[in-house]
Every structure is written in C-alpha cells, then in structure tokens.
Amino acid sequence: MFGIYSKHPLTYTDTYYDDDALVHGSDSCAGSHVEGPRHYRLFPSLPDEYMCGNCAQAQSTIGQYPCINEQQNLGFAVLGPVEEEKSIRVHLMLDRFDEPDNNQMNLHNPVDIKGAVTVEGPLEMGEKYTIRRWNDFEKVPTAGKYLDAEFDDSHTFVVTAETYIYEDPNLFQSTVTTYYRCAKGAEFHSVDALPDGRFNSDLLSKSLDL
C-alpha cells in the first residue's frame, strides 16, 4: 500500500468515508524491471466475501486486486524499530519490482537482490554517520546502541547533502531478511599490533582520522 487520499482530516483514524481512496500496488503483472500497476480504489470497493462481490472479476483484471474480508480482518502496522535510542530514518529500495513475493514457486527459486539505502535524516552537515546491516533479526540490537554491537556489514559516510544514498554492494536473496540502521558516529577500526609490539602506524592514522 502506498497511501490514502481523502478530502477529510486524516486524524479521524476510526472513521472512513465513501470518497476516501486507497492506493496499492500489485506484482501480478510486474516483471523484474517492470513496475506492476497501481490501483486507486474507493473504500467501498474493498470489502468482499468469498469473491462474489467487489472482487468477483478481480482475476480477469490487469494486476489483480485483493479485497478485504467484510466479516473479519486481522492487520498490523509497522510503526518503526524497537530501540531505546532512536536511529536515523532510512528506507530501502530494491532493484526488482517482482520481489518480495512469497508464493511457493518463488520461495523455492530465490533470486539475488541489490538494495539501495536512503538516509533521510535529519542529518548534520559535515558529520559522520554509519549504516549497519544485519542478516538475522535476532542480532539486531533493541537498545539502540548500534555502533557498539556486532554486525554483518558496515558503511561510514560524511554528510554533504540533506539525504544520503548507499548502494549496498553485497547482494541478498529474496527469501531472507536483511535489516539496516543508521546512527551518528563513525565505526571503530581495531589497530593491529606488529610482532615486536609496535602498532601499525598506517592503520593507526586511519583509525584516528575517523
């Protein structure tokens, strides 16, 4: 779902009107590099029961559109990550329009996906921020101390614009989960010690430069 159009205040969260419109996508006609159709539907067109009302002809339409069971529905809203210390807002863009797709055929035939992470901020010009990636939800910190936690991949950047886009060079498969967080600060590089006990000056200078 992309959004809701309404002539009425969106603060009325427990009320909808017949002229409210919901905009959602469909991957039924989407290809890897071809976006599927977007459906603009009035709220009264959403409810149905046993595919005999609003959705009776859905199978023959471009993109096929789902309906909402008019008797009972379960839903959830993603409000954000669980964290004690707030991270910087990011969103992920995939390089395919036909994923994620959880039908049985696709689950048995996963594809590689490339992600681009957009950091929206607010960001402070000239400051350093770090994007962290985890490939397992159990490893993602819930205390918000992302720079102190173990991670699967990391990228540090200096802010030169209001937003920052990071194209992750490491692909992930369509059947797995991948998590990104952004926090202010630079990642810490350990400094290797040479056999005689001295520190590698090149690594030391790079660490201090961060």
Residue pairs with C-beta under 8 A, 6 or more apart in sequence:
1 22
1 23
1 24
1 25
2 23
2 24
2 25
2 38
3 22
3 23
4 10
4 20
4 21
4 22
4 23
5 20
5 21
5 22
5 23
5 40
6 17
6 19
6 20
6 21
7 17
7 19
8 17
8 20
16 43
17 43
18 42
18 43
18 44
19 42
20 42
20 43
21 40
21 41
21 42
21 43
22 40
22 41
22 43
22 46
23 38
23 39
23 40
23 41
24 38
24 39
24 41
24 65
24 66
25 35
25 36
25 37
25 38
25 39
25 63
26 36
26 37
26 39
26 63
26 64
26 65
27 36
27 97
27 98
27 99
27 101
28 36
28 63
28 64
29 36
29 37
29 62
29 63
29 64
30 36
30 97
30 98
31 97
31 98
32 96
32 97
32 98
32 111
33 96
33 97
34 97
35 97
36 63
36 97
36 98
37 62
37 63
39 63
39 65
41 65
45 54
46 54
46 67
46 68
47 53
47 54
47 67
47 68
47 69
47 70
48 54
48 55
48 56
48 67
48 68
48 69
48 70
49 69
49 70
49 71
51 58
51 67
53 67
53 70
54 67
55 65
55 66
55 67
58 64
58 65
58 66
58 67
81 87
81 140
81 142
81 181
82 142
83 141
83 142
83 143
83 144
83 181
84 142
84 143
84 144
85 143
85 144
85 145
86 144
87 144
87 146
87 181
87 182
87 183
88 119
88 120
88 121
88 123
88 129
88 182
88 183
88 184
89 119
89 120
89 121
89 182
90 117
90 118
90 119
90 120
90 131
90 180
90 181
90 182
91 117
91 118
91 120
92 115
92 116
92 117
92 118
92 178
92 180
93 115
93 116
93 117
93 118
94 100
94 113
94 114
94 115
95 113
95 114
95 115
95 116
96 111
96 113
96 174
99 106
99 111
99 113
99 174
100 174
101 174
106 174
106 175
107 175
110 173
110 174
110 175
110 176
111 173
111 174
112 171
112 172
112 173
112 174
113 171
113 172
113 173
113 174
114 167
114 168
114 171
115 167
115 168
115 172
115 178
115 180
116 165
116 166
116 167
116 168
117 131
117 165
117 166
117 168
117 180
117 182
118 163
118 164
118 165
118 166
119 129
119 131
119 163
119 164
119 165
119 166
119 182
120 163
121 162
121 163
123 129
123 159
123 162
123 163
123 164
124 159
124 184
125 159
125 160
126 158
126 159
126 160
127 158
127 159
127 184
128 156
128 157
128 158
128 159
128 184
128 185
128 186
128 210
129 156
129 157
129 159
129 164
129 182
129 183
129 184
129 185
130 146
130 147
130 154
130 155
130 156
130 157
130 182
130 183
130 185
130 186
130 187
131 154
131 155
131 156
131 157
131 166
131 180
131 181
131 182
132 146
132 147
132 149
132 151
132 153
132 154
132 180
132 181
132 182
132 183
133 151
133 152
133 153
133 154
133 168
133 170
133 178
133 179
133 180
134 140
134 151
134 152
134 178
134 179
135 152
135 172
135 176
135 177
135 178
135 179
136 152
136 177
137 177
137 179
139 149
139 150
139 151
139 152
140 179
140 181
141 148
141 149
144 183
146 181
146 183
147 183
147 185
147 187
147 188
153 168
153 170
154 187
155 166
155 168
156 186
156 187
156 210
157 164
157 166
172 178
186 210
187 210
188 207
188 210
189 203
189 206
189 207
189 210
190 207
191 199
191 200
191 203
191 204
191 207
192 199
192 200
192 203
193 199
193 200
194 200
